[in-house]
């Protein structure tokens, strides 16, 4: 499906489901077949670029579970979303956007979604891909045993601590212990001048996870110079490696990052096409 730049995405090639976990119901868009991958949206929501990445994962032989966590599903990201979406999420009880808050409560719901996806799709486990505001959720989801392929893309939380991690001390220790015990790998991406996901943050991941953390850094000049208005006017720097700042050209560094993520998921999860 091709969505023209500036248009909304109807998401009509996904099944729209109401999924309940611990009496909390959220909309989840599901597509594909094969091992499950939970793909969490970036701010300001399930944009056409997020949906495009979901389709690429689906077409590679996976079942994609794309939960609606904030914003208007399918909307083109406009600068006005800063007031209507970002500020609301920052004060929401589900998200702990600032330092000292520990693990965001929404992650418990996402772990439940991973359990459900694994039960429905089978295979060795589930992939978890976080983007921006949800970037670190992919790591804390690894406290769910079904999650065996976490991908942390340009994690922006906590917003007020460039070297901090959005995770409680207890959860951090538990994740590090599981990574060491089971040999999990954590794949991560950022641009080198990203002020929302800094080198300090990647250093904190490395300190927690050691060599299990594979943090890859792209040059800022490789980013799409014409992202949607929200990313141009609000984000204000190269940030979203495989969505808003991706350049859809064969061999481009951002497309290579996309291919590396899909290869990582295939290595960990396999695909039904094998």
C-alpha positions as CSV (number, residue, x, y, z in Angstrom):
1,X,0.0,0.0,0.0
2,X,1.3,3.4,-1.0
3,X,0.3,6.5,1.1
4,X,1.1,9.9,-0.4
5,X,3.2,12.2,1.8
6,X,0.8,14.3,3.9
7,X,-2.1,11.9,3.7
8,X,-3.5,9.9,6.6
9,X,-3.4,6.1,6.5
10,X,-6.8,4.3,6.7
11,X,-5.0,1.2,8.1
12,X,-7.6,-0.9,6.4
13,X,-5.2,-3.7,5.6
14,X,-5.0,-4.4,9.4
15,X,-7.6,-6.2,11.5
16,X,-8.7,-3.8,14.2
17,X,-9.2,-5.6,17.6
18,X,-10.1,-4.6,21.1
19,X,-7.6,-6.3,23.4
20,X,-8.1,-6.5,27.1
21,X,-5.3,-7.1,29.6
22,X,-6.1,-7.0,33.3
23,X,-9.4,-5.2,32.6
24,X,-7.7,-2.5,30.5
25,X,-8.9,-2.5,26.8
26,X,-6.9,-1.0,24.0
27,X,-7.2,-1.0,20.2
28,X,-4.6,-3.2,18.5
29,X,-4.0,-3.4,14.7
30,X,-3.0,-6.9,13.6
31,X,-1.7,-8.1,10.2
32,X,0.3,-10.9,8.8
33,X,1.2,-14.5,9.7
34,X,4.1,-16.1,11.4
35,X,5.8,-15.3,14.7
36,X,4.5,-12.2,16.5
37,X,6.2,-8.8,16.7
38,X,4.7,-6.2,19.0
39,X,5.5,-2.8,17.3
40,X,4.9,0.2,19.6
41,X,4.2,3.6,17.9
42,X,6.3,6.7,18.4
43,X,5.0,10.1,19.1
44,X,2.5,11.4,18.1
45,X,0.9,8.0,17.3
46,X,0.4,5.4,14.6
47,X,1.5,7.6,11.7
48,X,1.7,6.5,8.1
49,X,5.4,6.0,8.5
50,X,4.9,3.7,11.5
51,X,2.3,1.8,9.6
52,X,4.7,1.5,6.6
53,X,7.4,0.0,8.9
54,X,4.7,-2.4,10.3
55,X,3.9,-3.5,6.7
56,X,7.6,-4.2,6.0
57,X,7.8,-6.4,9.1
58,X,4.5,-8.1,8.1
59,X,5.7,-8.7,4.6
60,X,9.0,-10.3,5.9
61,X,6.9,-13.1,7.4
62,X,5.8,-11.9,10.8
63,X,2.5,-11.2,12.5
64,X,2.5,-7.6,13.6
65,X,0.6,-6.4,16.7
66,X,0.4,-2.6,16.6
67,X,-1.2,-1.2,19.7
68,X,-2.8,2.3,19.8
69,X,-1.3,4.0,22.8
70,X,-1.8,7.7,22.0
71,X,-2.8,10.1,19.3
72,X,-5.1,9.6,16.3
73,X,-4.6,6.3,14.5
74,X,-3.3,6.8,11.0
75,X,-2.9,10.5,11.2
76,X,-0.2,12.4,9.4
77,X,2.0,14.0,12.2
78,X,1.3,17.7,12.4
79,X,3.1,20.1,14.7
80,X,-0.2,20.8,16.6
81,X,0.2,17.3,18.1
82,X,2.6,18.7,20.6
83,X,-0.3,20.3,22.4
84,X,-3.0,17.6,21.7
85,X,-1.0,14.4,22.2
86,X,2.5,14.9,23.7
87,X,1.5,17.1,26.7
88,X,-1.4,14.7,27.5
89,X,0.9,11.6,27.4
90,X,3.5,13.3,29.6
91,X,1.0,13.8,32.4
92,X,-0.8,10.4,31.9
93,X,-0.6,7.9,34.7
94,X,0.3,5.2,32.1
95,X,3.5,6.9,31.1
96,X,6.4,8.1,33.3
97,X,8.0,10.6,31.0
98,X,10.4,12.2,33.5
99,X,13.3,11.0,35.6
100,X,12.6,9.3,38.9
101,X,9.3,7.7,37.8
102,X,10.7,4.2,37.1
103,X,9.0,1.8,34.7
104,X,5.9,3.1,32.9
105,X,2.8,1.2,34.0
106,X,1.6,0.7,30.4
107,X,4.5,-1.8,30.0
108,X,2.6,-4.3,32.2
109,X,-0.3,-4.1,29.6
110,X,2.2,-4.5,26.8
111,X,3.7,-7.6,28.4
112,X,0.2,-9.1,28.5
113,X,-0.2,-8.3,24.8
114,X,3.1,-10.1,24.1
115,X,1.7,-13.2,26.0
116,X,-1.5,-13.1,24.0
117,X,0.4,-12.7,20.7
118,X,2.7,-15.7,21.5
119,X,-0.3,-17.8,22.5
120,X,-2.0,-17.0,19.2
121,X,1.0,-17.2,16.8
122,X,3.3,-19.7,18.5
123,X,7.0,-20.0,17.6
124,X,9.9,-19.6,20.0
125,X,8.8,-16.2,21.2
126,X,7.8,-12.6,20.4
127,X,9.7,-9.6,19.1
128,X,9.2,-6.2,20.7
129,X,10.1,-3.0,18.8
130,X,9.9,0.3,20.5
131,X,10.1,3.7,18.9
132,X,11.0,7.1,20.5
133,X,8.6,7.6,23.5
134,X,8.1,3.8,23.6
135,X,11.7,2.9,22.7
136,X,12.7,1.6,26.1
137,X,9.4,-0.3,26.5
138,X,10.9,-2.9,24.3
139,X,13.6,-3.6,26.9
140,X,11.3,-3.6,29.9
141,X,8.9,-5.9,28.0
142,X,11.8,-8.5,28.2
143,X,10.6,-9.2,31.8
144,X,7.9,-11.2,30.0
145,X,9.5,-14.6,29.1
146,X,7.8,-14.7,25.7
147,X,9.8,-11.6,24.5
148,X,13.1,-12.8,23.1
149,X,13.9,-10.1,20.5
150,X,13.9,-6.6,21.9
151,X,14.7,-3.7,19.6
152,X,15.1,-0.3,21.2
153,X,14.9,2.6,18.6
154,X,15.9,6.1,19.6
155,X,14.4,5.9,23.1
156,X,13.5,9.4,24.3
157,X,12.4,8.8,28.0
158,X,13.1,10.2,30.5
159,X,12.7,13.5,28.7
160,X,14.5,15.5,31.4
161,X,17.6,13.2,31.8
162,X,19.7,12.6,28.7
163,X,21.7,9.9,30.4
164,X,18.8,8.2,32.2
165,X,16.8,5.0,31.4
166,X,13.0,4.8,31.8
167,X,13.1,1.8,34.1
168,X,13.0,1.1,37.9
169,X,16.1,-0.1,39.6
170,X,14.4,-3.4,40.4
171,X,13.3,-4.0,36.8
172,X,16.7,-2.9,35.5
173,X,18.4,-5.6,37.6
174,X,15.9,-8.2,36.6
175,X,16.3,-7.4,32.9
176,X,20.1,-7.5,33.1
177,X,19.9,-10.8,34.9
178,X,17.7,-12.3,32.3
179,X,19.9,-11.0,29.5
180,X,23.0,-12.5,31.1
181,X,21.3,-15.8,31.9
182,X,19.7,-16.4,28.6
183,X,22.1,-14.7,26.2
184,X,19.5,-12.2,24.9
185,X,20.7,-9.5,22.6
186,X,19.2,-6.0,22.5
187,X,19.4,-4.1,19.2
188,X,19.2,-0.3,19.3
189,X,19.5,2.7,16.9
190,X,19.9,6.4,17.1
191,X,21.3,9.3,15.0
192,X,24.5,10.9,16.2
193,X,23.1,14.3,16.9
194,X,19.8,13.3,18.4
195,X,19.1,15.5,21.4
196,X,16.2,13.3,22.5
197,X,18.3,10.1,22.5
198,X,21.9,11.0,23.3
199,X,25.1,9.1,23.4
200,X,24.8,9.3,27.2
201,X,21.7,7.3,27.0
202,X,23.3,4.6,24.9
203,X,26.2,4.5,27.4
204,X,23.7,3.9,30.2
205,X,22.3,0.9,28.3
206,X,25.8,-0.4,27.7
207,X,26.6,0.0,31.4
208,X,23.5,-2.0,32.3
209,X,23.7,-4.7,29.6
210,X,27.3,-4.9,28.6
211,X,28.1,-6.5,25.3
212,X,24.5,-7.7,25.0
213,X,23.6,-4.1,24.0
214,X,24.2,-3.6,20.3
215,X,23.8,0.2,19.9
216,X,24.2,1.4,16.3
217,X,24.6,5.1,15.4
218,X,23.8,6.7,12.1
219,X,25.1,10.0,10.8
220,X,22.6,12.8,11.1
221,X,23.2,13.9,7.5
222,X,21.7,10.6,6.3
223,X,18.3,11.4,7.8
224,X,15.4,12.4,5.6
225,X,15.6,16.2,5.3
226,X,11.9,16.6,4.8
227,X,10.1,14.8,7.6
228,X,6.4,15.5,8.5
229,X,5.8,18.8,10.3
230,X,5.8,17.3,13.8
231,X,9.3,16.0,13.3
232,X,10.5,19.1,11.6
233,X,9.1,21.7,14.0
234,X,8.7,19.8,17.3
235,X,11.4,17.1,17.3
236,X,13.8,19.4,15.5
237,X,16.7,17.0,14.8
238,X,17.4,13.7,13.1
239,X,15.6,11.1,15.3
240,X,13.3,8.5,13.8
241,X,15.6,6.1,12.0
242,X,13.1,3.7,10.4
243,X,10.0,5.9,10.2
244,X,9.9,9.7,9.8
245,X,13.6,10.2,9.0
246,X,14.0,7.1,6.8
247,X,15.0,7.6,3.2
248,X,13.2,5.0,1.1
249,X,16.0,4.2,-1.3
250,X,17.8,0.9,-1.8
251,X,21.1,0.8,0.0
252,X,20.5,3.9,2.1
253,X,21.8,3.7,5.7
254,X,18.3,4.0,7.1
255,X,17.0,1.2,4.8
256,X,20.0,-0.9,5.9
257,X,18.9,-0.3,9.5
258,X,15.4,-1.5,8.6
259,X,16.8,-4.6,7.0
260,X,19.1,-5.2,10.0
261,X,16.1,-5.0,12.4
262,X,14.1,-7.5,10.3
263,X,17.1,-9.8,10.1
264,X,17.5,-9.7,13.9
265,X,13.8,-10.6,14.3
266,X,14.2,-13.4,11.8
267,X,17.3,-14.8,13.6
268,X,15.6,-14.8,17.0
269,X,12.1,-15.8,16.0
270,X,12.3,-17.5,12.6
271,X,9.5,-17.0,10.1
272,X,6.8,-19.3,8.8
273,X,8.3,-18.8,5.3
274,X,11.4,-20.9,6.4
